[in-house]
Amino acid sequence: MSHGARVIRTGVSSGGPAAPPPVTVASSSAGSDAELMDGAYFRSCAGMLKVAQMISLLIGFISVNNSAWTDYSAYSFFQIVTMCDLVMILFFYIMHIFRVYR
């Protein structure tokens, strides 16, 4: 089935050799690959939310650790959950800062 004639446009004219493409400069927010750390991630909303989440988990852990509870099963469960979440979030935060995913 034919859908009619189509025009294919190219960026090169038939009058001669093509000019080289213009050189573009990478944006400063992306940074170069030579940089070790991604400084823009510190100031981004996602980066600040990760830091706030880690701080709140640390405060929760310290609060439960210093309380005088008598139900030790809930006590240890909350400690394990907060520390596992804190370590996991810290791990992914470091991955984003040092650009391990690239």
N, C-alpha and C positions, 0 to 999 in steps of 0.2 A: 504494500500500500504506500502510495506516495502522498506526502503532505504538502506538496508544492516545492518550488525552488527555494533554496536557502542561500543566503549570502554569508560567506565566511570572511570575516574581517581580520586582517593581520596588521601588525604595527610597522611592517616594512613595505616601503614603496618599491615598485619595480624599476625605479630610475637608477639604482646603484647600490653599493654596499650599505648595509644597515649601520647606523651609528650605535656606539656602545650605550648601554642603559645608564642613566644618571646614577651617580653614587649617592646613596642615602645614608644618613647618620642615624644610628639607633637612638631611641628615646632614652633620656636619663633615668626614667623610672625603671626601665628594664635592666639597665646597667650592662656592662660588658662582661664577657665570659671570664675575663682575667681577674675580676674582683672575687675575693674569697667569700664575702658576706653580702647578703641582700639587705641593704639599709632601708629600702622602701618598705619592706615587710614589717619592720619595727613600727613604722608610723601608720601602717594601714589599719583599717577597722578590724580585719580578721586577726591581725597580730596582737592588737591591743585587747581584743576579746579573749584570745588564748592566754595572755598574761593574767587578765582578771580572773579567768576560770582557774588557773593554777593557784593564784593567791587565795581564792575562796576555798579551794580544796585543802590547801595547807592550813588555813584558819579552822576549817571544820575538823581536820585531823588533830590539831593541837587542842581544840576545845574538847573533843571526846577523850583524848588521851589524858587530859588533866581533870576530867570530871570524876565524881565519886559514884559511878553506877554500880549496881549490884548484879545486873543481868550481863554476864560476861560474854555470852554467845552473840548478842546484838552488838556489844562493845567491840569485839574482835572482828565481826563482820564489817562494821562501818569503817574500822581502821584499814582493813584489807582493801575494801572497795575504793576508799579515797586515795590510798597510796598507789594502787594499780592505775586508777584514772590519772593521777598526777604524773606518774612515770610515762604513761602512754602519750599524754598531751605534750609533755616536755620533749619526748622523743620526736614527735611530729613537728614541733616548733623548731627544734634544732635542724631537722631535715629541711624545713622551709628556709631557714636563715642561711644555711651553708649550701643550699641548692643541690642537694644530693639527688633529687629527682631528675636533674638534667643530665 
